[in-house]
Every structure is written in structure tokens, then in C-alpha cells.
Amino acid sequence: MDVYYPRLGVFVFSLKSRKNKTENSDTIYATVVAETLKFIIEFEKTVESGKVYTTQELVQLFESSPYNKKQFDTYKKSKTGSIWYALKRSGNWTRVQNGVYQKK
């Protein structure tokens, strides 16, 4: 189960509770999360304040970026959750509605 501790500013995710595992899925999941966060941090440097993106648009941008690895396609879970995690961790995005985020 994933848990966010707002007072500490820490998001803890459990690699043991994932369903639909593939071989090495724990490693792939951790790598997807890390690479997605790196992508968002670099991407937001080029985005002007007030620009709005859907999570699906961000997933497509991530998939065409050098941060996406071929092995990520073997992981059964969608990259939308990793994008959400990266947006929350960066602290530079505001949720407008479900699946829509605006750069602060």
C-alpha cells in the first residue's frame, strides 16, 4: 500500500504489495518511478507557469523521452501512477481536476 506522510514530505511505496507482477517487476517499478521523477524535473524547466497538461499527455511525452527505457514496456501497470507521483514530489504542479495538472 502506498502512503504519503505530509508532515515529513515523504511518499513511501511498498514494492511487496504490487499485483500483476512480471519477472523483476519490483526493480522495474522502482526504476520507472525514479526515471519519471527525473523526467518531470527536467521537463518542468521548459514549461511556462500556468501551462496545463493531462496525465495522458505527460505519459506520451515521457514515453518519447530518453528517460523511458524499453524494459518499462514489460511492466503491466500503467505509467500514469508514476507521473502522478513525480508531479506530487516535484511540488511545482497543481491538480486542476482528475488527471489534469497545471504548472505553478
N, C-alpha and C positions, 0 to 999 in steps of 0.2 A: 504494500500500500504506500502511495506517495504522500508525504506530509510536508507542509510548509510551516516553518516557525517564524512568524513575522517579527517577533521581538529580537530574534537573532539574525534575521535576514537570510535564513538558510533553508534550502529546499532539499529534503532527504528523500531519495527514492530507493525502493527495495528491488534489487535485482532478482531476488528469490521468488517474488510473487508474480512474475510475468507468466502469462498463459501463451499458448501457441508458440512454444519455443522451437527454434531451429538449432542446429549444431552451432555452438559458440555464440548463442543469442545474447547472453549476458555481456560478453565483450563487445559485440556489435552494438547493442543498445547503449552502452556507456560511451562508445565512440561516436555514435550518431548524436547523442546529447552534447558531447564536447565539441564536435565539429559544427553543429548547428549554432551553438553559442558563439563560436569564433566567427562564423558567417554573419550572424546578426550584428555583432560588434563592429565588424568591418563594413558591412552594408549600411548601417545607420550613419556612418561618417559621410556617405554620399547622398543621404536623403535630407531634404529640407524639412524644417519644422512644419507640422500641420498636414503633411502628406499621409494619406490613408491607404492601407493595404489590407486585403483579406488574407487569412492564413493560407488559403489555397494558392494565392499569387506568390506568397513568400516561399511556400514549398516548391513551386515551379522554379523560382529564382534560385533557391538552394540547389535543386537538382541539376541546374545548368551551371553551377559554380564549381570551382576547383575543390571546394570543401566536401562535395559529395563524392563518395567512394563507391566503386562497383559492388563491393560486398554489402553495402547498405540495402541493395535491392533484394537480398536474400532474407532480410528481416521482415516478418509478416506484419508487424504493426506499422501504421502509417506514420509519416514524419510530422504530421500536424501537432502531435503532443510535444515533440521536441522543439518545434517552432514556438509553441506557447511557452514552454519552459524558458527558452532563450529570450523571448520578449520580456517575460517577468524578471529574469535575472539581470538583464541589461539596465532596467529601470528607466529607459528612455521612451517607453511606449505606453499609451493609454488605451484601454479597451473601450471602443465606441459601442459595440454590441457584440453578440456572439459571433466569433470568427472574424471580426473587423477591428483593426488596431490603427491608431494614429500616432505618428512620431511627435513627441513633446517638443 
